[in-house]
Amino acid sequence: MSVQALHGITLESVLTRLVSHYGWDGLARRIDINCFINEPSIKSSLKFLRRAPWARDQVEQLYLETRFTE
């Protein structure tokens, strides 16, 4: 699957689902960026991810690779 598969899914939805699945600690272990490690929140993470395309790409790729059980 490519990132194009995310068409119509907001970054906030992607991040919220990943946090729900892995938790902040699990997400930080998979993607080593400060906004997931130091006082993480959806709002601050979205702000960073919108300004850092390389980090957003990593988050979107993890979302595509994750097998959600719901």
Stockholm file with secondary structure:
# STOCKHOLM 1.0

chainA/1-70         MSVQALHGITLESVLTRLVSHYGWDGLARRIDINCFINEPSIKSSLKFLRRAPWARDQVEQLYLETRFTE
#=GR chainA/1-70 SS CCGGGGTTCCHHHHHHHHHHHHHHHHHHHHSCCHHHHSSCCHHHHHHHHHHCHHHHHHHHHHHHHCCCCC
#=GC SS_cons        CCGGGGTTCCHHHHHHHHHHHHHHHHHHHHSCCHHHHSSCCHHHHHHHHHHCHHHHHHHHHHHHHCCCCC
//
